Amino acid sequence: MPISEKRMLERVKVIKALAHPSRLAMVEKLAGKECCVCELQQLIGDDFSTVSKHLSLLKNSGLVDSDKRGVQVFYRLRVPCITDFLDCVEKVLSENKSSTACKKCK
């Protein structure tokens, strides 16, 4: 049974949330542990406002969740298996690389 258009758009929202180098780096960092905003800001190297916008987009897509502790906000992956998707992307990239290499290089 084909998926509904609504469900397709929900999937697109999640995938689009990953489609930025800074957000992708944050998701990969959060795969190992939860982090406070200050750690993610250091990772990305952008100002606090920009990092907050990225985190808001990740949160609105359902990829991350936050927990305020005192003055700090900590983020974590809501569904850590999203990294399985990233592993799959790596396999696609490897396959693309091997299929575009010349026959002598294989």
C-alpha positions as CSV (number, residue, x, y, z in Angstrom):
1,M,0.0,0.0,0.0
2,P,1.5,3.4,-1.0
3,I,2.1,5.9,1.7
4,S,-0.1,8.9,2.0
5,E,1.0,12.3,0.7
6,K,0.8,13.6,4.3
7,R,3.2,10.9,5.5
8,M,5.6,11.6,2.5
9,L,5.7,15.3,3.5
10,E,6.4,14.3,7.1
11,R,9.4,12.2,5.9
12,V,10.6,15.1,3.8
13,K,10.5,17.4,6.9
14,V,12.8,15.1,8.8
15,I,15.2,14.6,5.8
16,K,15.3,18.4,5.2
17,A,16.2,18.9,8.8
18,L,19.3,16.8,8.3
19,A,20.2,18.6,5.0
20,H,22.6,21.2,6.4
21,P,26.2,20.6,7.4
22,S,25.8,22.2,10.9
23,R,22.7,20.3,11.7
24,L,24.2,17.0,10.5
25,A,27.3,17.6,12.6
26,M,25.0,18.3,15.6
27,V,23.1,15.1,15.1
28,E,26.3,13.1,14.8
29,K,27.6,14.7,18.0
30,L,24.3,13.9,19.8
31,A,24.6,10.3,18.7
32,G,27.3,9.7,21.3
33,K,25.8,11.7,24.2
34,E,23.5,14.5,25.1
35,C,25.1,18.0,24.9
36,C,24.4,21.4,26.1
37,V,24.0,24.3,23.7
38,C,27.4,25.6,24.5
39,E,29.1,22.4,23.4
40,L,27.1,22.4,20.1
41,Q,28.0,26.1,19.6
42,Q,31.7,25.2,20.0
43,L,31.3,22.3,17.5
44,I,29.6,24.5,14.9
45,G,31.5,27.7,15.5
46,D,28.5,29.9,14.8
47,D,26.9,32.5,17.1
48,F,24.4,31.4,19.7
49,S,21.4,32.7,17.7
50,T,22.3,30.6,14.6
51,V,22.9,27.4,16.6
52,S,19.6,28.0,18.4
53,K,17.8,28.3,15.0
54,H,19.4,25.0,13.9
55,L,18.4,23.3,17.1
56,S,14.8,24.6,16.8
57,L,14.5,23.1,13.4
58,L,15.9,19.8,14.6
59,K,13.5,19.8,17.5
60,N,10.5,20.8,15.3
61,S,11.2,17.9,13.0
62,G,11.2,15.5,15.9
63,L,14.9,14.6,15.7
64,V,16.0,16.0,19.0
65,D,14.5,16.8,22.4
66,S,15.7,19.2,25.0
67,D,15.9,19.5,28.8
68,K,16.5,22.7,30.7
69,R,18.7,22.4,33.7
70,G,19.2,25.7,35.5
71,V,20.4,28.1,32.9
72,Q,21.6,25.4,30.5
73,V,19.6,23.5,27.9
74,F,20.7,20.0,27.0
75,Y,19.8,18.3,23.7
76,R,19.6,14.6,22.9
77,L,18.5,12.5,20.0
78,R,14.9,11.4,20.3
79,V,15.4,8.4,18.1
80,P,19.0,7.4,18.0
81,C,18.4,5.0,15.1
82,I,18.5,8.0,12.8
83,T,22.3,7.2,12.7
84,D,21.3,4.0,10.9
85,F,20.1,6.3,8.1
86,L,23.4,8.1,8.1
87,D,25.2,4.8,7.9
88,C,23.1,4.0,4.9
89,V,24.0,7.3,3.3
90,E,27.7,6.4,3.8
91,K,27.1,3.1,2.0
92,V,25.5,5.0,-0.9
93,L,28.5,7.3,-1.1
94,S,30.9,4.3,-1.1
95,E,28.9,2.5,-3.7
96,N,28.9,5.7,-5.9
97,K,32.6,6.1,-5.5
98,S,33.3,2.4,-6.4
99,S,31.0,2.5,-9.4
100,T,32.5,5.7,-10.9
101,A,36.1,4.5,-10.6
102,C,37.8,3.4,-13.7
103,K,37.9,-0.4,-14.4
104,K,41.7,-0.4,-13.9
105,C,41.3,1.1,-10.4
106,K,38.9,-1.5,-9.2
